[in-house]
């Protein structure tokens, strides 16, 4: 074999290795992005489950606490905002509003012993608590996947391949600062 042929084979070998390396990085980014979308789907499912429980809870409370109209309207408004949210940032804001409104609703329920003893109310409250736990887990799972994806996308040399193919950072599901504060309930 001549030196020209050996040089050509070496160059072709390098091109194949680089191509495989690029394909591997690209596929890794695609897998990470799919995991993020799957994790978001988990949050969305739980948020929708909670939203579907809210009308039943509101109707149950209405029967006992009809004069607590403002609290019930706030829960309904927050539920609507959550259903209309698009993306993690809007969903987080709406979710925080709904959590605060539900906190006030349950505080109002404390004033009605018959309501607290109502089996339907107790079952809805248990289901909401269960759903809240699932939402918390789903948020953690989503944010862990976003973190892994964003780290991969921001590190060298993957950042070059990622930006070249149009991959973008994903946003975390974060709590608004005011939602971290304690919920204050006042009975006027």
N, C-alpha and C positions, 0 to 999 in steps of 0.2 A: 504494500500500500504506500501511496505517496503521501508526502507531508500535507499536500493540499486537501486530500481526502480526509486525513485525520483531523485537520483543522475544521473542516466542514462538519464532521461528526461531533466534535467538541462543541461547536457553536450550536448545532441542532440540539444536542443534549442539554445545553444551558437554556435554550429557548423552551424546551419541553419542561424542564424543572421549574422555571419561572412561571410558565403558563399553569402548571399544576398548583403552584404556590398561590397564584392569584385566584384560581378557581376555588381552592380550599378556603381562603379568606372570605371570598364572596359568599360561598355556601354557609360558612359559619355565621356571617352577618344575617343571612336570610333566615337561618334556624333561630337565631336570637330574636329577630324581629317577629317571627311567628310565635315564639314563646310569649313575647310581650302582648301580642294581640289576643292570644289564648287567655292570658292572665286577666286582661281587661274584660274579656267576655265573662269570666268568672265573677268579677265585681258587678258587671251589668246585670247578670242573672239574679244576683242576690238583691241588688237595688230594686229591680223590677218585682221581685218576690215581696219585698217589704212594701213597696208602693201598692201592690194588690191587696195587702192586708189592711192598709190604712182606712179605706172606705168602710169596711166592716167594723173597725174599731171606733171610728167617728160615729157611725150610726148607733152602735151600742151605747156610747157615752151620751149621745143626744137624748136618748130615752130617759136618762137619769139626770142629766145636767143641761137641760135645754137653754138655761140662761147664761151658760158659759160660751156664748156664740163667738166671741172674739178668739178664744183659744182654739175652737173647732175650725174657724175660718183660717187661722194661721197654719194649722196642720194641713188643711186642704190646699192652701196656696203653696206651701213648701213642697208638698207631694207633686203638684203640677210643675213646679220649677225643676224638680228632680227628673221628671219624665221628659221635660223639654231640653234638658242639658245635653250638650254634644261635646264629648271629650272629657278627659280626666279633670281638668281644671274647673270647668263649669259644673261637673258632677260633684266634685268635692265641695264647692260652695253650696250647692243646693242640698247636698247630703247633710252638711253641717246645720243648715237652716231647719231641715226636717228633724234632725236629732234634737235640737233645742226645742222645737215646737212639741215634739213627743214628750220631752221631759216635763214641759209645762202641763201637757194633757194628763200625764200620769200623776203629777202633783195635784191637779184638780180632782182627779179620781179619788184621792185620799180623803177628800171631804164628803164622799158619798159611800157610806158603809154598804148599802144595798148593791151599788155598782161593783165595789171591791169583791163582793161575794158572788157576783153573777158569773156563772160557769163559762158563758161565751166570752165575757171580758177577760177572765183569767186565762182561757185558752189562747185568745188573741195576744194577750200580753206575753205568754210563754213563747208563742211562735215568733213574736217580734224580738224577744230576747235572744232566741236561738238564731234568728236571721242576723241580728247585730253581731253576734259572735262570728258567723260565717262571713259577714262583710269585713270585719276586722282581719280575719285570716286572709281573705281575698286581696285586701289592700296590701298586706305584707307580701304576699306572693307576687302581686303585680309589681310593687316597688323593687323587690329583689330582682325580678326579671328586667325591669327598666334599668336598674343599676348595672347589671351584667352586660346588657346590650350597649348602653352608653359608654361604659368603660372600654368595651371592645372597640367601639366605633371611634373613641377618642385616643386610642393608643397607637403608637407607631409600630409597624408600617400599615396596620389595618385602616388607619384614618385616611391614607392615600386612596386605597381601593374603595373604601366606603363612600368617600366624597366623590370619587370619580363616577361611581354608579348611582349617585343621588340618595344615599342613605342619610336620614336625618335623626337627630337625637329625639328620644321620646320624653314626654313630660311625666313627672312623678305625680302620684295621687297624694296631694298634701292638704293638711288641715289648715284652714284660715286661722290667723292668730287669735281673732276674737272667739273662735269656736273652741279654743283650748281653755278658755276661762270657764269658771263655774257657771252653771245655769242658775240664775236667780229668779225665783218665783215669788210674786207678790199677789195677795188676794185683796183686790180693792173693793 
